[in-house]
Amino acid sequence: AVYTREERSLLPEDAVRINILRRNFFGLLSDLIEKGRATGAFQVSDPLLSALTIGGSVTWSTFWYRKEGRLTNREIAKDLTRSVCMMLGVGPKGTDPDANR
């Protein structure tokens, strides 16, 4: 969260380096999602958009999460995982992915 809020304060060379790392990360995640799509494991139309959405949801949680909030970190992780699985078109392990539709 500090990086996101203070990105403008970085030295230019540090900002470039971090942006390269970020692009590489999202590229790798997008490639992984594309491989899952190619095998039929994932049902997505745009792997890069899916990767950016996953990364954004996880990163943004650092801004709103509160230890004393209404959900525990375990509950948040469980719900985020469920949401990501739904976005990718997969169901929870051991269940029928169409059961809740």
Order of alpha helices (4+ residues) and beta strands (2+ residues): alpha-alpha-alpha-alpha
